[in-house]
Amino acid sequence: MVLIIESGATKTDWCVVDGSTGPVFVKAGGINLATMSEEAVETAVNQAFEVLGTKGFLGKVDDIHFYAAGLVSSGDEKVPALAQRLDKVFRSIFPDAAIEYASDLLAAARSVCGHSPGIAAILGTGSNSCLFDGEKVVRNVRSGGFILGDEGGGARLGKLFMSDFIKGLVPEPVASEFGRDFKVDYMTVVENVYKGGSPAGYLGSFAPWIMERYSYSEYVKSLVDSNFRDFFERVAGQYDTERYPVGIVGGFGFAYKDILLKVAEPYGVRFSAIIPSPSEGLVRYHCGGEDPVEKGTRMIMDATGIEDYEQARSLLYSYGSVRSAIASRQSESSIA
C-alpha cells in the first residue's frame, strides 16, 4: 500500500492507494514543517488518519512519499533537516515503511512529466519551475518569491494591483469597487505585507476578485496578461521550450488556463498538461501499471450504473474513496 502526501502550510492532500479498492483521497489541515512542534505534527497526522479510516483505509503502508516546499536533502542525507520531526512521527506509526521526502517542485514535475523529460511549473499563489530529466530536477530558474519573482502567480498579481491601488493608479470603477469590497487603507496594506504572517497569501487572496474583472476592464486585462507574459519571458523562456513541453500545476494557473493559453500563443509553448493539483499525476507516477484513479472510477460506474465517466470520477474526488462514493450514491437511490 502506498501513501502519497502533498503538503502546504494551510492544507495537505493525502492519498492512499492499494491494488484492490482504488485510491482514497483526503484533504486535511496543513503541516508547516518550519514552525510546528513534533506534538503538533503528530496531531495533524493522526487527524488525517482518522479521516482516512472513515473512508476505508485500515491497512499497512509499505511506501510513503511526502512532498512539501523547501524539502531538499543535502548529500547523503536521507531525511531533510526540515522533516526530522515528521519522520519521528511516521516511524512510530509505520516503522517498516520506506519513506521519501521531496520538494513540491519535484511533485509537480513527476505529476505532469511522469518518467519523461519535460518542463514543469507551479502557478499557484506563488510560482516555481524546473527542467526534469525523467528522474530528477536538473535545472531550476529561481522563483525569488513574491517580492523578487513569482511571475505568473496569484500573489504577484495581487502585488502589482496593490502597488497601483495605494498610489491611486487603479482606474474607476475598479478602484471604487475594490475599496467598497475590501475596505482597505494604506496602513492595513503595509501591516499585512510587511508585518503579517503570510504576506504572499494576503496579496494572493485578492487575485480571484481581480480576475473577475478581466473581461470588462482594460486595466485588469493588461495587468493579468502582463503577469502571465512575464512568466513566459522571464521564466519559461530560459528553458528549451522548443524541445520540451511545459506542464502547469496549481490552482491559479488551472482556474485561468484559457487566458494563460492565449497569452502563451506568441511564444510557441507546447503544454503537456494544466492541472490544479499534482495528486492524480503522483498516483500514476508512484503506482504504475493500471491508473488507480481510472480503476476506481470504473469501479464506481460498475457498482452504481453511472454511465458518464466524468461524473463517476467527480464522485471519487468528492467523497474521497470508491467505498464512500458508492455508499452515497446507493443511499441517494434508495431515498429516491
C-alpha positions in Angstrom: 0.0 0.0 0.0 1.3 3.5 -1.0 0.7 6.7 0.9 1.2 9.9 -1.1 1.1 13.3 0.8 1.4 16.7 -0.8 1.6 19.3 2.0 1.2 23.0 2.2 1.0 25.4 5.2 -2.8 25.6 5.1 -3.9 22.2 3.6 -2.5 18.8 2.9 -3.6 16.3 0.3 -3.4 12.7 1.4 -3.9 9.7 -0.9 -3.7 6.0 -0.1 -3.5 3.5 -2.9 -3.8 -0.2 -2.9 -4.5 -2.6 -5.7 -8.0 -3.7 -4.7 -10.1 -0.8 -3.5 -8.9 2.1 -5.6 -7.4 5.4 -4.2 -8.6 7.1 -1.1 -8.3 10.9 -1.1 -8.5 13.2 1.9 -7.9 16.9 2.4 -6.6 17.7 5.9 -5.0 20.6 7.8 -1.7 21.9 6.7 1.6 20.7 8.1 4.1 23.6 8.4 7.4 21.8 9.0 9.2 25.0 9.6 7.1 26.1 12.6 5.1 23.2 14.0 6.3 21.2 17.1 6.6 17.4 17.0 3.4 17.2 19.0 1.5 19.4 16.6 2.8 17.4 13.6 1.7 14.1 15.3 -1.8 15.6 16.0 -2.1 16.6 12.3 -1.0 13.2 11.1 -3.4 11.4 13.4 -6.3 13.5 12.4 -5.7 12.7 8.8 -5.5 9.0 9.6 -8.8 9.2 11.4 -10.5 10.7 8.3 -8.8 8.1 6.1 -10.1 5.4 8.4 -13.7 6.5 7.8 -13.1 6.1 4.1 -11.9 2.5 4.4 -8.2 2.9 5.0 -7.1 0.4 7.6 -4.2 -1.4 6.1 -0.4 -1.5 6.3 1.6 1.2 4.5 4.7 0.0 2.6 5.8 3.2 0.9 5.3 6.9 1.9 6.1 9.8 -0.4 5.9 13.2 1.4 6.2 16.4 -0.7 6.4 19.9 0.7 8.0 23.3 -0.2 11.7 23.5 0.8 12.3 19.8 1.3 15.7 19.2 -0.2 18.1 16.6 1.0 21.8 17.5 1.0 24.5 14.9 0.2 23.7 11.5 1.6 21.1 12.9 4.0 18.0 10.6 3.7 15.8 12.8 5.9 16.0 16.6 5.3 16.5 18.6 8.4 13.1 20.2 8.0 11.4 16.8 8.1 13.1 15.4 11.2 10.1 15.8 13.4 7.7 14.4 10.9 10.0 11.4 10.3 9.8 10.5 14.0 6.0 10.5 13.8 5.9 8.4 10.7 8.5 5.9 12.1 6.4 5.5 15.2 3.3 4.6 13.1 5.0 2.8 10.2 8.4 1.5 11.4 8.9 -0.7 8.3 7.8 1.7 5.6 10.1 3.1 3.0 9.8 6.9 3.3 10.8 9.5 0.7 10.8 13.3 1.4 10.9 15.6 -1.6 10.1 19.1 -2.7 6.8 20.4 -4.1 8.7 21.2 -7.3 9.6 17.5 -7.8 6.0 16.6 -7.0 4.9 18.9 -9.8 7.5 17.5 -12.2 6.6 13.9 -11.6 2.9 14.7 -11.9 3.0 16.4 -15.3 6.1 14.7 -16.8 5.8 11.2 -15.4 9.0 9.4 -16.3 9.7 11.6 -19.4 11.9 14.7 -19.7 10.0 18.0 -19.6 9.5 21.4 -18.1 7.3 21.7 -15.0 5.9 24.9 -13.5 3.9 25.7 -10.4 1.4 28.5 -10.8 -0.5 28.9 -7.6 -0.2 31.7 -5.0 3.5 31.7 -5.9 5.3 30.2 -8.8 8.3 28.0 -9.5 9.7 26.0 -12.3 12.2 23.3 -13.4 13.6 21.2 -16.1 13.0 17.5 -15.3 15.1 14.7 -16.9 12.6 12.0 -16.2 14.2 11.2 -12.8 15.3 14.4 -11.1 15.2 18.1 -11.4 18.3 19.2 -13.4 17.7 23.0 -13.6 15.7 25.5 -11.7 15.1 29.1 -12.6 14.9 30.7 -9.1 11.5 31.8 -8.1 12.5 34.8 -6.0 9.2 34.8 -4.1 6.5 37.4 -4.4 9.0 40.3 -3.8 11.6 39.3 -6.4 9.7 37.0 -8.7 6.7 34.6 -8.6 5.9 35.6 -12.2 2.5 34.2 -13.3 1.4 33.5 -9.7 -1.6 34.9 -7.8 0.5 36.8 -5.2 2.4 38.7 -7.8 -0.8 39.7 -9.5 -2.1 40.9 -6.1 1.2 42.8 -5.5 1.0 44.5 -8.9 -2.6 45.6 -8.3 -2.0 46.7 -4.7 1.0 48.8 -5.7 -1.2 50.6 -8.2 -4.0 50.9 -5.7 -2.1 52.6 -2.9 -0.6 55.1 -5.4 -4.0 56.0 -6.9 -3.2 54.4 -10.2 -6.1 52.0 -10.4 -8.8 53.5 -12.7 -12.5 53.7 -12.0 -14.8 51.9 -11.4 -12.3 49.2 -10.4 -10.8 51.4 -7.6 -14.1 52.2 -6.0 -15.3 48.6 -6.3 -12.1 47.4 -4.6 -12.4 50.0 -1.8 -16.1 49.0 -1.3 -15.5 45.3 -1.2 -12.4 45.2 1.0 -12.3 48.5 2.9 -8.5 48.5 3.0 -6.4 51.6 3.7 -2.7 52.2 3.3 -1.7 51.2 6.9 -3.7 48.0 6.7 -1.9 47.0 3.5 1.5 47.9 4.9 0.8 46.0 8.1 -0.3 42.8 6.3 2.5 42.9 3.7 5.5 43.8 5.9 4.4 42.5 9.3 1.8 39.9 8.6 2.4 36.2 9.0 1.6 35.4 5.3 2.2 38.4 3.0 2.1 36.2 -0.1 -1.2 34.7 1.0 -2.6 38.1 1.7 -1.7 39.5 -1.7 -2.8 36.3 -3.4 -6.2 36.5 -1.8 -7.1 39.4 -4.0 -6.4 37.6 -7.2 -9.8 36.0 -7.7 -11.5 39.4 -7.3 -9.1 40.9 -9.8 -9.7 38.1 -12.3 -13.5 38.6 -12.1 -12.9 42.0 -13.9 -10.7 40.6 -16.7 -13.5 40.6 -19.3 -14.6 44.2 -19.0 -11.6 46.2 -17.5 -8.8 47.0 -19.9 -6.7 47.9 -16.9 -7.2 44.5 -15.3 -6.7 42.7 -18.6 -3.4 44.4 -19.2 -2.3 43.6 -15.6 -3.2 39.9 -15.8 -1.7 39.5 -19.3 1.5 41.2 -18.2 1.8 38.9 -15.2 1.5 35.8 -17.4 3.8 37.3 -20.1 6.5 37.8 -17.6 6.2 34.1 -16.7 6.9 33.1 -20.3 9.6 35.7 -20.9 11.4 35.7 -17.6 11.0 32.1 -16.6 9.7 29.6 -19.2 11.8 31.3 -21.8 15.0 30.3 -20.1 14.3 26.6 -20.8 14.3 24.9 -24.2 10.6 25.1 -24.8 11.1 24.1 -28.5 12.4 20.7 -27.3 10.4 20.1 -24.1 6.6 20.6 -23.4 5.6 22.6 -20.4 3.3 21.2 -17.7 1.5 23.6 -15.3 0.4 22.6 -11.8 -1.5 24.9 -9.5 -5.0 26.3 -8.8 -4.3 29.8 -10.1 -2.9 28.6 -13.5 -5.7 26.0 -13.8 -8.5 28.3 -13.0 -7.4 30.8 -15.6 -5.9 28.4 -18.2 -7.9 29.9 -21.1 -6.2 33.2 -20.5 -2.8 31.5 -19.9 -3.1 29.6 -23.2 -4.0 32.8 -25.1 -1.0 34.7 -23.7 1.3 31.8 -24.4 0.5 31.7 -28.2 3.2 34.1 -29.4 5.8 32.1 -27.5 5.1 28.8 -29.3 4.9 26.9 -26.0 3.6 23.3 -26.1 1.7 22.3 -23.0 1.7 18.7 -21.7 -0.9 19.4 -19.0 -2.5 22.1 -16.9 -3.8 20.7 -13.7 -4.9 22.1 -10.3 -3.1 19.7 -8.1 -0.3 17.1 -8.5 -2.3 14.4 -6.6 -3.6 12.4 -9.6 -0.4 12.5 -11.5 1.6 11.4 -8.5 -0.7 8.4 -8.1 0.1 7.4 -11.7 3.8 8.0 -11.2 4.2 6.0 -8.0 1.8 3.2 -8.7 2.5 2.5 -12.4 0.5 -0.2 -14.3 -3.2 0.5 -14.5 -4.1 4.0 -13.4 -5.6 3.7 -9.9 -7.9 6.7 -10.4 -9.3 5.3 -13.6 -9.7 1.9 -11.9 -11.6 3.5 -9.0 -13.8 5.5 -11.4 -14.7 2.3 -13.3 -15.5 0.5 -10.0 -17.9 3.3 -9.2 -19.5 3.1 -12.6 -20.0 -0.7 -12.4 -21.4 -0.6 -8.9 -23.8 2.4 -9.4 -24.8 2.1 -13.0 -23.4 5.6 -13.8 -22.6 5.7 -17.5 -20.8 9.1 -17.5 -17.1 8.6 -16.8 -16.5 12.2 -15.7 -19.5 12.1 -13.3 -18.1 8.9 -11.7 -14.6 10.4 -11.5 -16.1 13.5 -9.9 -17.8 11.4 -7.2 -14.5 9.7 -6.4 -12.8 13.0 -5.7 -15.9 14.5 -3.9 -16.3 11.5 -1.5 -12.6 10.6 -1.3 -12.9 6.9 -1.9 -14.6 4.3 -4.0 -16.5 2.9 -1.0 -17.8 6.2 0.2 -18.8 7.3 -3.3 -20.7 4.0 -3.9 -22.4 4.1 -0.5 -23.5 7.7 -1.0 -24.9 7.0 -4.5 -26.8 3.9 -3.3 -28.2 5.9 -0.4 -29.5 8.6 -2.7 -31.0 6.0 -4.9 -32.9 4.3 -2.0 -34.3 7.6 -0.9 -35.4 8.5 -4.4 
